[in-house]
Amino acid sequence: MNTETNHIRVPAWRRLRSNLVLYAVLLAIIPVILVSYVNYGQTLAHDEETILDTLNLEANAKQDAIETWLASSNLQFDSFLASSSNYSYLVLSAIPKIPSDAPSNSVNRLLASAISFETNEAQLYTELFIYDETGRILFSSDINQVGKVVSRQPYFEPSLNGSYIQFPYYQVGSSDLTMMITRPLLSTEGRLVGVVVGRLNLETLSAIIERASIDRDTNETFLISRENNFLITPSRFPGYGFNRSYQDPAINAALNGEDGQEEYDDYRSVSVFGVYRWIPDLQAGLITKIDKTEALNETNEVLNTTIRLAGGVALIAALIGFFVATAVARPIIALTNMAVQVAQGNLDAHFDVRVHNEIGVLADTFNNMTSQLREFIISLEDRVNERTRDLQAVTDVNTQISTILEVDRLLQDVVDLTKERFGLYHAHIYLLDETNRTLTLTVGAGHVGRQMVAEVRTIDMTNQQSIVASAARSRRGVIINDVRKSATFLPHPLLPNTASELAVPLVSRNELMGVLDVQSDTPGYFTQDVLGVMELLAGQVASALSNASLYEAAERTSRYERAMGNIDRQIQGAADMDEILQITVRELGKALRVPHTAIELQIGGGNGASDDEPRN
């Protein structure tokens, strides 16, 4: 790289090289001070980066520990319920109008024994209890809670509809911070008979957060809730209680769903280096920080030591000042030129000067930074282009099917367009029959799709080896990115090159209508981004299918009503029975759209048969 300052518009007498050379010759101490200053700046930047890297490692470790804690809590909870004997026992115990000799004490003991299991961290739950549909606690590991009503608690309503995790909150009627995990108890008929709830031990969460890996006096890590900006884990510093709202740039950014790092004034109005993370599973922000003064204490000591030594080496520096000035100036100028080029948009700029000191470290870091930035921009552009392409494909498909009101034509256009616009190996649609038990292959893309439809291919909703049935049962998209390793893949001889598969349910007005199944001949083709686009497409297809079905039903009803009106009007002027029958046959054939219609009359009474022939 050219080390001349061609891109830096600075007068020659002010340039770093000229000043260093001049001051080295005229005054020995000047170059020593300048070199010390440059060294300090580099060390300061390096130390700040190191502190932030350390804080990032701390934040990542805490985030992983929180996720492990939540996973362990869910696993223990589900393991307890997974026992068929435990589950049946709890269900029977929770059924209303149980006999007076119901084993309530046994249930309480069972719940109490369940929370006694501990992990390597600590006890995961402080209480397990069961309440009925009204929110009255029937059983609890804490006998003092039996009979209380929790219907005013925020987790009550959601818990009646399925499994639910209540984020940390201050319990209604109490100043205690709490967090719940709930699971419904269903009878063999599928009726809700109660809800089993686990109260998580937030002291374990606090212990995870307070266990610091950075041995500094002012290092602090804490969780803060989006609800009222309250602390979930205690502050390290006295005087900052739980029931207060806290704000600073890191807290606000984390609670806004952002991850990052910065230097800022914290909630104590103290300048700090901080790293923040958004923890969606807790709806809370994770902050880890350290006071700037303590973090840079060693750096400042280096500066003081350098200044003291400057005087001692001044005489020696005077002899070699010219060479030192030149050696120091060259890489700095080269790195400055590189920075200017990067600022002007040249991300291919590269620092080629080879030095083995802090400048070299900074140069390598700068090179890595520009390389990563270049790769990130390219990757981001590719992802944006892919997402734009997919969304445009969804728009194109929706535009073309939005005016189609014939169900068969609508479905055929959907699979053909989906295969074409998304570059897929195959696409077809299964529709749910009237019994809600069987999925029937209704349309498929291209010639292969029509062959498969002709086979009258069906899949039972309970089929555990079918990705289509799995998507229909769960009403969620299912991805298989390597069909060779999947147990839920049903191969077909007409589709030998299928490598990955995605199935999304067609749901309109909360009614399952069928499943859109798409396949690719590329392993790993279906990402979460593609799944999101396909779910969007499936929603639009379901709505169009529902509208087309409603239109066909309405049109059919209207046609029948018109036929009945025509029959009624025309038979009013009929001269005889033959004409009435002919009118009826003709109009019914038009309404039913069949090639042949007949009315058969049997004239005669009793058990005897008439000699007259049927009339058509």
Secondary structure, DSSP 8 states (H G I E B T S, - for coil): ---S-TT----GGGSHHHHHHHHHHH-THHHHHHHHHHHHHHHHHHHHHHHHHHHHHHHHHHHHHHHHHHHHHHHHHHHHHHSHHHHHHHHHHHSSS--TT--HHHHHHHHHHHTT-B-SS-BSEEEEEEE-TT-BEEEESSGGGTT-B-TTSTTHHHHTTS-EEEEEEE-TTS--EEEEEEEEEE-TTS-EEEEEEEEE-HHHHHHHHH--SS--TT-EEEEEETTTT-BSS--SSTT--SSS----HHHHHHHTT--EEEEEE-TTS-EEEEEEEEETTTTEEEEEEEEHHHHTHHHHHHHHHHHHHHHHTHHHHHHHHHHHHHHHHHHHHHHHHHHHHHHTT-TT--------SHHHHHHHHHHHHHHHHHHHHHHHHHHHHHHHHHHHHHHHHHHHHTT---HHHHHHHHHHHHHHHHT-SEEEEEEE-TTSSEEEEEEESHHHHHHHHHTT-EEETT-TT-HHHHHHHHTS-EEES-GGG-SS----TT-TT--EEEEEEEEETTEEEEEEEEEESSTT---HHHHHHHHHHHHHHHHHHHHHHHHHHHHHHHHHHHHHHHHHHHHHT--SHHHHHHHHHHHHHHHHT-S----------TT---SS----
